[in-house]
């Protein structure tokens, strides 16, 4: 067993017994990790408020070939309060978290994917809640994720299942929150949802994701 301090993003969290939780984390040093955090729920000696989308630092006790590892000394680096208090931001964030959960199955170091999702959360936290700003951040996140996974969209020449070339070129440009509001077009919520769904279908096809995105269904219901 190796013990190492690492940063991670909480992809999901489930109660375990009376005071513990099982966390699915995307860590900076190990990639996807399932860890048990003992006593972090109310009543435990090590009670720590943790939820999905949090950025944590923790001690990871890692055993190769084990499905469940032990977590200790949890410290919340950032809980992104703006995202948590805005329901649309939370729903869009959950799409990114669900994409990682559905498409990453091996515990392998991928620091570039860790930095990608942390940058996305920071950009989401700092931008306004208008659809014109939020949806392009998600589209750019999906585009960059596709590039890292080896099936990137050609931003100059591609059409993706009905997403027009103007949109593809826009999301393919460099930029974060500071670039999100310089789009040359305004699109309705329905159009933003349509583009998002098509990009997720593109991911499902290339990553062999068999199930629908529940987080997208929730976003569409808002």
N, C-alpha and C positions, 0 to 999 in steps of 0.2 A: 504494500500500500504506500502510495506517495501522498504527501501533504503539501498543498500549494495554495497560495493566495491568488485569487482570480476575480476578474470582473465578469458580470453576466447580465443578460436581459431575461426577465421572467416571461416565458411564453405562456405558461398556464400553471395553475396551482390547485391542488386537491387536498381536502382534509384527510388526515390519517390518524386513526385512533382519537384520543381525547384532546391532546394538546399539540400534535405534530402535523406537518404537511409534507406532501410530495410535490416537488417543484420540477417542472420541465424548464431547463435553462439553456440559453445559448451563450456559452462561455467564450471568453477571449482566448483561453489556452487549450481547451479540449473540444470546442464545438458543442454539439448537442449532448447534454448531460441530464439524467434523471437523478435527482438527489432528495434525500430525506432530511428535513430540518426539524429536529426534535425540540419540542417545547416552545415553538414560536407563536402558537395560538394563545388566546386569552387564558390565563391561569397558569401558563408554563413559566418556569424560572427565567427562561431566555426569550420571553414574549417579544416579538418584533412584528409590527404591522407590515405585511408584504402582500402585494397583489400583482396581477399580470401587468406587464408594461413597465415595471420598476427596473431601474438599473442598480445592481447590487455589487458589493464586494463581499467575498466570503472565503472561508477556508474550505477547500475541497479535499476530501480524503478519497482519493481515486484508486480503485482496484481494477486493473485490466480484466476484460472478459466478464465484468459484472454489469448487470442492468441497472442496479440501484446503488448509488454512492452516498456517502455521508457528508453533510454540510455543517459548518460551524462558524461562529463569530460573524454572523450576518450583519452587514452595515448597509443601509440604504444611501446610495450616492445621490440619486435623483428619482423622485416619484412623479415628476412631470405633472404638477398640479393643474396647469391649464388644460391639458389633455383630459384629465380625470373629471374636470367640472363641465366640459363641453361635450354633449352626447355625440355630435357628429364627428368631432375629433376622435373620441374614444372608438367609435365604430370604424373609422378609417384606419386607426392604429391597429385594431383587431384583425383587419384584413392582412396587414403585413405580418403580424404574429402568426396567424393561421397559415399563411404561405410557408413560413419556416417549418411549422409543425407538420404540415402535409408533405413537404418535399424533401426534408432533411431527415435521414434515418440512421446515419452512422455517426459515431462519436469520433470525429476527426477534427484536428485544428483547422479552422478557417478564419483567421483574424480579419481578412478582408470582408467577410460576411458579417462579422461582429461589428466592425467599424461602420458598415453600411447601415445596419439597423439602428445603431446608436445615433448616427448622423440624421437619419430620418426622424427619430423621436425628438431630437433637439430642434430640427427645423419645424416640425409640427407644433412643438411647444411655443415657438417664437413667432409664428405667423398668425394672421388674423383668421377668423372662423368662416370667411366667405368661401363659397364653392370655387370661385375663380382662383383662390390661392390653395385650398386644401387638396383638391383632386389632382392638379398637376404634380404636387409633391408625391402623391401615391403613384401616379403614372411613372414618374422618373425613378422612384424606388423600384418598381416592377421591372422597368427597362434595364436598370443597372444590375439587378439580381439576375435577369436573363443573361446579361453579358458575362457575369461571373460563372454562371452555370453552363456556359458554352453554346447557347443558342440565341445570342443577342439579335435584336431587330436592326436591320439596316436602316438607319435613320434618314438616309438620303433617297433610297429607292423603294422602300417597302410599303405595302399595304397589309394590314393585319385584320383579316376577317371583317372588313368594313370600316376600319379606322382609317380615315383619309390621311394622305401624305402630309398635310399641314400639321396635323396632330403629332404624327410620328416624328417629324423633324423637330417640333417644339420640345417633346419630351426627351429627345436625344441630345439636346444641347446641355452643356455644362451649366450648373447653377443649383442653388438650394433655395432657401426661403427668400433670399434677396432677389431671386429671379422669378419667383412664382407669380408675381403680379404683373409681369411684362408680356403676357400672352397677347398675340395680335388678334385674338378672337374672344368673344363672350359666348358661353354655352349655357343652356338651361340645365337644371338639375337632372332632368330626364336624359339629356344627351351625355352629361358627365357619368351617369350611372351606366348608360349603354357602352361607353368607351371603356369604363372600368371592367364591366362584365366580359367584354371581348378580350381584353388583355389577360384576365384571369383564365378564360378559356384557352388562350394561347399557352399559358403556363401549364394548365391541366394536360393539354395535348403533349407537350414536350417533356413533362416531368412524370407522366403516367399517373396523375392524380385521379383517382376513381370517384371521389366523393365531391359533392358541391360545397361551396364556401358558405357556411352558416353566417359568418360575419357579414358577407355581402347581402344576404337576405335581410338581416337586421338593418343594415344601412339603407336598403331600398324601402324598408317599412317606415322610416322616419318621415 
